Amino acid sequence: MNALLVGVGGFAGSVLRYWLSSLAHERAARTSFPIGTLLVNVLGCLAVGALTQLVEDRGFLRPEARALLIVGFLGGFTTMSTFANETMTAIKDGAAWLSFLNVALTLGLCLGAVWGGRTLVQLVWR
């Protein structure tokens, strides 16, 4: 059942990400800065932070609702929210070194992977 909830939430979050990001890019047509991506990442991080804190402090959501909203919807809306939340959780749990490692590895490896993927395609499909 949780997998279905994650899927439904992910679908809704992805559609909203597409709509909101497109709207932001359209409104800021004169810039090449990825304002829509930044907007959804920041909003997603704000939402996951608020919901996670409500869950931790007040037991706000049942596990099924967490699967739908936090994992599914916000995961579909932006994976940056999950990354940021896991990093903050490590800091909260006293593992600042783990947070630093997570940030460094995520940025380094993900940027490297994008570069590697682009380079591979350029080499294969010249």
Buried (B, 14 or more C-beta within 10 A) or exposed (E): EEEEBBBBBBEBBBEBBBEBBEEBBEEBEEEEEBBBBEBBBBBBBEBBBEBBEEBEEEEBBEEEBBBBBBBBBBBBBBEBBBBBBBBBBBBEEEEEEBBEEBBEEBEEEEEEEEEEEEEEEEEEEE
